[in-house]
Amino acid sequence: MEYLPIFVSTRHCQAIVVGDGLLAEAKCRALLKTTANVMLFSTQPTPVLLQWCHERRLQLETRACDLADLKTARLVYAASDCDHENARIAQLAREAGIWVNVVDCPDACDFITPAIVDRDPVVVAIGTEGSAPVLAQQIKLELESTLPIHLGTVARAARHFRHRVRQLLPGLPRRRFWTDFFQRSTQQADLSPAALESTLSTLLAQHQAFAAPEGEVIFVGAGPGDPDLLTVKARRLIQEADVIVYDRLVGDSILDLARKEAKFINAGKKGFGASVPQADISAHLLREASQGQVVVRLKGGDPGMFGRLDEELSALTAAGIKTQVIPGVTAAAAAAATLQVSLTQRERNTRVTFLTAHDAKGYAEHDWQQLVDTDQTLAVYMGRRTAAFLQGRLLMHGANAMTPVTCIENVSRRDQRAFVSHLGGFVEALDAQQFEGPLMILVGVAGAVGASDLRAHGSLVGTADAAHYASY
């Protein structure tokens, strides 16, 4: 972000608008919704601006603005049709050390006024950093039709009740009280101050009588990386969590969905690399849940797919901690989807085997003779460090060296890369293309990677080979 979204206090604040016509009128209209003292410098004020001056809602000066006029201002708007005049005002504001907004010129602005959905004191601000104001207005219109008109009434009632709630309820019970109130208030017919006060008082008494909140650990599948692949339930739970314990494969775009007040604990692991011991992860979960916190244990892909779910569940169950498991899109399914290929195909394979080539002790041994069966697809997770081992074992047990292999790095993310090779050459291709991110290896699937994509990714197979593999 180039702009930090903030709400600036306008109490005892002087805001100056310099300009004429509808531009100045629009800026004044927004400012007059606040408690700021508005001063307008305009040589050609509109009838509306004159009316506001007559009503003493703003102070009007029908002359040019100079440096001395800015001494007591906190915010300045340059809203003239003349670019030269706007530049002059911006220069004066900076000389005076005051934030300035220059209409239709984001590069000259110290701040930008966003599109606003006003349910005072609930205010939703939509900004595009000046790049697409029409888009911001479209979003505003959608929100206007979604948010109830009475939100402001409910928020004002809550504001007057906050001090009492803070005195009687600690952190987590207090947040649950407010969640309960706001959910009920959206369905309450009578929104008079007396009725809302009664609802708040009744709910407060109920929540005071509740036992200490019971902690819980919810295992949530974060999918392969793209936040759009989260389930609706997963997204909601992430937003509600008190504590987020997350894996290395969970990206910032998913963590950003959590509340800013949530506690974040990194429990990342890397194959044959630095990692948080499993005992420490279980200890984190037990400690936080025992304190009454709602803990979301975010696992890349699906929690039950090579995620050591059983070990963490066992530790929590033994301690009497409540648990849930929310499935997620596993990397193999997402990889096949992004490549527009099926993991199964009639007359090609009747089985799909999910495996990892390493375990807690290092390289993982399998029934390799069974795995070279051509009637199946192999979906190999976390295979970067063990690619040569996988290749050697399969070839040693009779696999065809020309079996197609598709390698996909950073599945579903914007930096996803993929190439099609063959069992005898894919390890060298991985090294040549410097694939170091989380890797999915599909053995027996060529993928819908076109010839142009193959060349772009530096694949070791030619167009004819690619066509052959695609029909494998």
C-alpha positions in Angstrom: 0.0 0.0 0.0 1.2 3.5 -0.8 -1.5 5.0 1.5 -2.1 4.1 5.1 -5.9 4.0 5.8 -6.6 6.1 8.9 -9.5 8.1 10.3 -8.4 11.7 11.2 -10.1 13.5 14.1 -11.9 16.6 13.0 -12.7 17.9 16.5 -11.4 21.5 16.8 -9.8 21.0 13.3 -9.8 23.7 10.6 -10.0 22.4 7.1 -9.4 24.7 4.1 -10.9 24.2 0.6 -9.5 26.4 -2.2 -11.4 26.3 -5.5 -14.5 27.0 -7.4 -17.5 25.2 -8.9 -18.6 21.6 -8.3 -15.2 20.4 -7.3 -15.0 22.7 -4.3 -18.7 22.0 -3.6 -18.0 18.2 -3.4 -15.1 18.7 -1.0 -17.1 21.0 1.2 -20.1 18.6 1.2 -17.9 15.8 2.6 -16.2 18.0 5.2 -19.5 19.4 6.4 -20.5 15.9 7.6 -17.7 16.1 10.1 -17.1 18.4 13.1 -14.4 20.3 11.3 -14.4 24.1 10.9 -14.5 24.6 7.2 -13.1 27.6 5.4 -13.6 28.1 1.7 -11.5 30.3 -0.6 -13.5 30.8 -3.8 -13.7 33.7 -6.2 -16.7 32.1 -8.0 -18.7 30.2 -5.3 -21.7 28.2 -6.5 -25.2 28.9 -5.2 -25.0 25.9 -2.9 -21.7 27.2 -1.4 -23.3 30.6 -0.9 -26.2 29.0 0.8 -23.9 27.1 3.2 -22.1 30.3 4.0 -25.5 32.0 4.7 -26.4 29.2 7.0 -23.0 29.7 8.7 -22.0 26.1 8.0 -18.7 27.3 6.5 -16.7 30.5 6.3 -16.3 32.0 2.8 -13.4 34.2 1.6 -13.9 35.5 -2.0 -10.2 36.1 -2.6 -7.0 34.2 -3.3 -5.6 32.0 -0.5 -2.0 32.8 0.7 0.4 31.2 3.2 -0.8 33.2 6.2 -4.2 31.8 5.8 -2.9 28.2 6.3 -1.3 28.8 9.7 -4.1 27.3 11.7 -5.3 24.6 9.3 -4.8 20.9 9.7 -6.1 19.8 6.2 -6.0 21.6 2.9 -7.9 20.7 -0.3 -6.8 22.2 -3.6 -10.0 21.9 -5.7 -9.6 24.3 -8.6 -10.1 23.6 -12.3 -6.7 25.4 -12.8 -3.7 23.0 -12.4 -1.4 25.9 -11.8 -3.5 27.2 -8.9 -3.7 23.7 -7.4 0.1 23.4 -7.6 0.5 26.8 -5.9 -1.8 25.8 -3.0 0.0 22.4 -2.6 3.3 24.2 -2.4 2.0 26.7 0.2 0.5 23.8 2.3 3.8 21.9 2.3 5.7 25.1 3.3 3.3 25.3 6.2 3.7 21.6 7.1 0.1 20.8 6.4 -1.4 17.7 4.7 -2.8 18.6 1.3 -5.2 16.9 -1.1 -5.0 17.9 -4.8 -8.1 17.0 -6.7 -7.6 14.4 -9.5 -3.9 14.3 -8.9 -2.9 11.4 -6.6 0.8 11.9 -7.0 0.5 15.4 -5.5 -1.6 14.3 -2.5 -0.4 13.7 1.0 -3.8 12.1 1.7 -6.8 10.9 -0.3 -10.4 11.1 0.7 -12.0 7.7 0.0 -15.5 6.9 -1.1 -17.6 6.6 2.1 -20.6 4.6 3.2 -22.0 6.7 6.0 -23.9 5.0 8.8 -22.6 7.5 11.4 -20.8 6.5 13.6 -20.2 3.5 11.4 -18.2 4.7 8.4 -16.9 2.4 5.7 -14.1 3.9 3.6 -13.3 2.6 0.1 -10.1 3.6 -1.5 -8.2 2.7 -4.7 -5.1 4.9 -3.9 -6.4 7.3 -6.6 -6.1 4.7 -9.4 -9.8 4.0 -10.0 -12.3 6.3 -8.2 -15.2 5.1 -10.4 -14.5 1.5 -9.1 -14.6 2.8 -5.5 -18.0 4.4 -6.2 -19.3 1.1 -7.6 -18.2 -0.7 -4.5 -19.8 2.0 -2.4 -23.1 1.5 -4.2 -23.0 -2.3 -3.5 -22.2 -1.7 0.2 -25.0 0.9 0.5 -27.5 -1.7 -0.6 -26.1 -4.3 1.8 -25.6 -2.4 5.1 -28.8 -1.7 7.1 -29.7 1.9 7.6 -30.1 1.4 11.3 -26.4 0.4 11.9 -25.6 3.9 13.2 -28.4 3.7 15.8 -27.1 0.4 17.1 -23.5 1.6 17.1 -24.4 4.7 19.1 -26.2 2.6 21.7 -23.2 0.4 22.0 -20.9 3.4 22.4 -22.8 4.5 25.4 -22.7 1.0 27.0 -19.1 0.2 26.4 -17.7 1.5 29.7 -20.1 -0.7 31.7 -19.2 -3.8 29.7 -15.5 -3.1 30.0 -15.8 -2.9 33.8 -17.8 -6.2 34.1 -16.4 -8.5 31.4 -12.7 -9.4 30.6 -11.4 -9.6 27.0 -12.7 -12.7 25.3 -16.1 -12.8 27.2 -16.5 -9.1 26.3 -15.9 -9.7 22.6 -18.4 -12.6 22.7 -21.0 -10.3 24.4 -20.7 -7.7 21.6 -20.9 -10.4 18.9 -24.1 -11.6 20.5 -25.5 -8.1 20.8 -24.8 -7.1 17.2 -26.2 -10.4 15.8 -29.4 -9.9 17.8 -29.8 -6.2 17.0 -30.0 -6.8 13.3 -33.2 -8.8 13.9 -34.7 -6.4 16.6 -37.8 -4.5 15.4 -37.8 -1.8 18.1 -34.5 0.2 17.9 -35.5 3.0 20.2 -32.9 4.0 22.8 -34.9 2.4 25.6 -35.3 -0.9 23.7 -31.6 -1.1 22.9 -30.7 -0.3 26.4 -32.9 -3.1 27.7 -31.4 -5.6 25.2 -27.9 -4.6 26.3 -28.6 -4.8 30.0 -30.3 -8.2 29.6 -27.5 -9.6 27.6 -24.9 -8.3 29.9 -26.5 -10.1 32.9 -26.6 -13.3 30.9 -23.0 -13.1 29.8 -21.9 -12.3 33.4 -23.6 -15.6 34.5 -21.8 -17.6 31.8 -19.0 -19.9 32.9 -15.5 -19.1 31.7 -15.3 -19.6 28.0 -14.3 -23.0 26.8 -11.3 -23.1 24.5 -11.3 -25.0 21.3 -8.9 -25.9 18.5 -10.2 -26.0 15.0 -8.0 -27.6 12.3 -8.7 -25.6 9.1 -7.5 -26.6 5.6 -6.0 -23.5 4.1 -5.9 -25.0 0.6 -2.8 -24.7 -1.6 -2.3 -21.0 -1.3 -4.9 -19.1 -3.3 -7.3 -17.5 -0.7 -10.2 -17.8 -3.2 -9.9 -21.6 -2.8 -10.8 -21.4 0.9 -14.1 -22.8 1.9 -16.7 -20.4 3.2 -16.5 -22.0 6.6 -12.7 -21.8 6.7 -12.8 -18.1 5.8 -15.3 -17.4 8.6 -13.4 -19.3 11.2 -10.1 -17.6 10.3 -11.9 -14.2 10.8 -13.3 -15.2 14.2 -10.2 -16.9 15.7 -8.4 -15.5 18.8 -5.2 -17.4 17.9 -3.9 -18.5 14.5 -1.2 -21.3 14.5 -0.1 -21.6 10.9 2.2 -23.7 8.7 4.9 -22.4 6.4 2.8 -23.0 3.3 0.1 -20.6 4.5 0.7 -17.3 2.8 0.1 -13.7 4.0 -3.0 -13.3 1.8 -4.7 -15.9 3.9 -3.3 -14.6 7.2 -4.5 -11.1 6.3 -8.1 -12.4 6.7 -7.7 -12.8 10.4 -8.6 -10.1 12.9 -5.7 -7.6 13.6 -6.0 -8.4 17.3 -5.5 -12.1 16.8 -2.4 -13.8 18.0 -0.2 -15.4 15.3 2.1 -18.4 16.0 4.4 -19.6 13.3 4.6 -23.4 13.3 6.4 -23.8 10.0 8.2 -27.0 8.9 10.5 -27.5 5.9 11.6 -30.8 4.6 15.1 -31.6 5.9 15.3 -28.0 7.0 14.6 -25.8 10.0 11.2 -26.5 11.6 9.2 -26.1 14.8 9.3 -29.4 16.8 6.0 -31.2 16.8 6.0 -31.2 20.6 6.2 -27.4 20.6 3.3 -27.1 18.2 1.1 -29.3 20.4 2.2 -27.3 23.5 1.1 -24.0 21.7 -2.3 -25.5 21.0 -2.8 -26.8 24.5 -1.7 -23.6 26.2 -3.9 -21.3 24.1 -7.0 -23.5 24.2 -6.6 -24.0 27.9 -6.8 -20.2 28.4 -10.3 -20.2 26.8 -9.1 -19.1 23.3 -10.6 -20.2 20.0 -7.5 -21.5 18.2 -7.5 -22.0 14.4 -4.7 -24.5 13.4 -4.1 -23.5 9.8 -2.7 -26.3 7.7 -1.7 -26.0 4.0 -4.0 -28.0 1.7 -6.2 -30.4 3.6 -5.4 -31.0 7.3 -5.6 -34.8 6.9 -3.2 -35.0 4.0 0.4 -35.4 5.3 -0.3 -32.8 7.9 0.4 -34.8 11.1 -3.2 -34.2 12.1 -3.5 -37.3 14.2 -0.6 -36.4 16.5 -2.0 -33.0 17.3 -5.6 -34.3 17.7 -4.3 -37.0 20.1 -2.5 -34.5 22.3 -5.6 -32.3 22.5 -8.1 -35.2 23.1 -5.9 -36.4 25.9 -6.1 -33.0 27.6 -9.9 -32.8 27.1 -9.7 -29.9 24.6 -12.7 -29.6 22.1 -11.7 -29.9 18.5 -13.1 -29.6 15.0 -11.6 -30.5 11.5 -12.5 -28.4 8.5 -11.3 -29.9 5.2 -9.5 -27.9 2.5 -8.6 -28.2 -1.2 -5.6 -30.5 -1.3 -2.6 -29.5 -3.5 -2.9 -32.5 -5.9 -6.5 -31.5 -6.8 -5.6 -27.9 -7.2 -2.6 -28.7 -9.3 -4.7 -30.8 -11.7 -7.3 -28.0 -11.9 -4.8 -25.3 -12.7 -3.3 -27.5 -15.5 -6.8 -28.4 -16.7 -6.2 -32.1 -16.5 -7.9 -34.9 -14.7 -6.1 -37.1 -12.2 -8.1 -40.0 -13.6 -8.9 -40.8 -17.1 -10.8 -43.8 -18.6 -8.4 -46.2 -20.4 -5.4 -44.5 -18.8 -5.7 -45.1 -15.0 -8.2 -46.3 -12.5 -6.3 -45.3 -9.4 -4.6 -42.3 -7.9 -2.0 -42.7 -5.2 -1.1 -39.9 -2.9 2.3 -40.2 -1.3 5.3 -38.3 0.1 8.9 -39.3 -0.5 10.0 -38.4 3.0 8.8 -39.0 6.5 9.9 -38.1 10.0 13.0 -40.3 9.6 14.1 -39.0 6.2 13.5 -40.7 2.9 10.3 -42.7 2.9 10.3 -46.3 1.6 7.2 -47.6 -0.1 6.1 -50.7 -2.0 7.8 -49.4 -5.1 6.9 -52.4 -7.2 3.3 -51.6 -6.7 3.8 -47.9 -7.4 5.3 -48.6 -10.9 2.0 -50.1 -12.0 1.0 -48.1 -15.1 -2.7 -48.2 -14.1 -2.3 -45.4 -11.7 -1.3 -41.7 -11.3 1.1 -40.8 -8.5 0.6 -37.5 -6.7 3.8 -36.8 -4.8 3.7 -34.2 -2.1 6.7 -32.3 -0.7 8.9 -33.9 -3.3 11.6 -31.3 -4.1 14.4 -32.6 -1.8 13.6 -36.2 -2.5 13.0 -36.0 -6.3 16.2 -37.9 -7.2 15.4 -40.6 -4.6 11.9 -40.9 -6.0 13.2 -41.1 -9.6 15.8 -43.7 -8.7 13.4 -46.0 -6.8 10.8 -45.9 -9.5 13.3 -46.6 -12.3 15.0 -49.3 -10.2 11.7 -51.2 -10.0 11.0 -51.1 -13.7 9.1 -47.9 -14.4 9.3 -46.6 -18.0 11.8 -43.8 -18.2 9.5 -42.0 -20.7 6.5 -41.9 -18.3 5.3 -38.3 -18.3 5.9 -36.2 -15.2 4.4 -32.8 -14.5 6.0 -30.7 -11.9 4.1 -27.7 -10.4 5.7 -25.2 -8.0 3.6 -22.9 -5.8 0.4 -24.5 -6.8 -2.5 -22.0 -7.3 -0.4 -19.0 -6.4 0.4 -16.1 -8.7 4.0 -17.3 -9.0 3.0 -20.8 -10.0 5.3 -22.5 -12.5 4.9 -25.8 -14.2 6.7 -28.0 -16.8 6.2 -31.4 -18.4 9.1 -33.8 -18.6 9.6 -37.5 -18.2 10.6 -39.8 -15.4 14.2 -40.1 -16.7 14.8 -36.4 -17.0 12.5 -34.4 -14.6 15.1 -34.1 -11.8 17.6 -32.4 -14.1 14.7 -30.1 -15.3 14.0 -29.2 -11.7 17.6 -28.2 -11.1 17.9 -26.3 -14.4 14.8 -24.3 -13.8 15.6 -23.7 -10.1 12.3 -24.9 -8.7 12.7 -24.4 -4.9 9.2 -23.6 -3.8 6.6 -26.0 -2.5 6.4 -28.7 -5.2 3.8 -31.1 -6.4 4.9 -33.9 -8.7 2.3 -35.8 -10.8 3.7 -39.0 -12.3 1.7 -40.4 -15.2 0.1 -37.0 -16.0 1.3 -34.7 -18.7 -1.0 -31.8 -18.0 -2.6 -29.3 -20.4 0.6 -27.3 -20.6 0.7 -26.1 -24.2 3.7 -26.0 -26.5 4.2 -22.2 -26.0 4.0 -22.7 -22.2 6.6 -25.4 -22.4 9.0 -23.2 -24.3 8.3 -20.3 -21.9 9.1 -22.5 -18.9 12.2 -24.1 -20.5 10.8 -27.6 -20.6 13.1 -30.4 -21.8 10.4 -31.9 -24.0 9.5 -30.8 -27.5 6.1 -30.2 -29.0 5.8 -33.7 -30.4 6.7 -35.2 -27.0 4.2 -32.9 -25.2 1.4 -34.1 -27.5 2.4 -37.7 -26.9 2.4 -37.2 -23.1 -0.9 -35.3 -23.1 -2.6 -38.4 -24.6 -0.7 -40.8 -22.2 
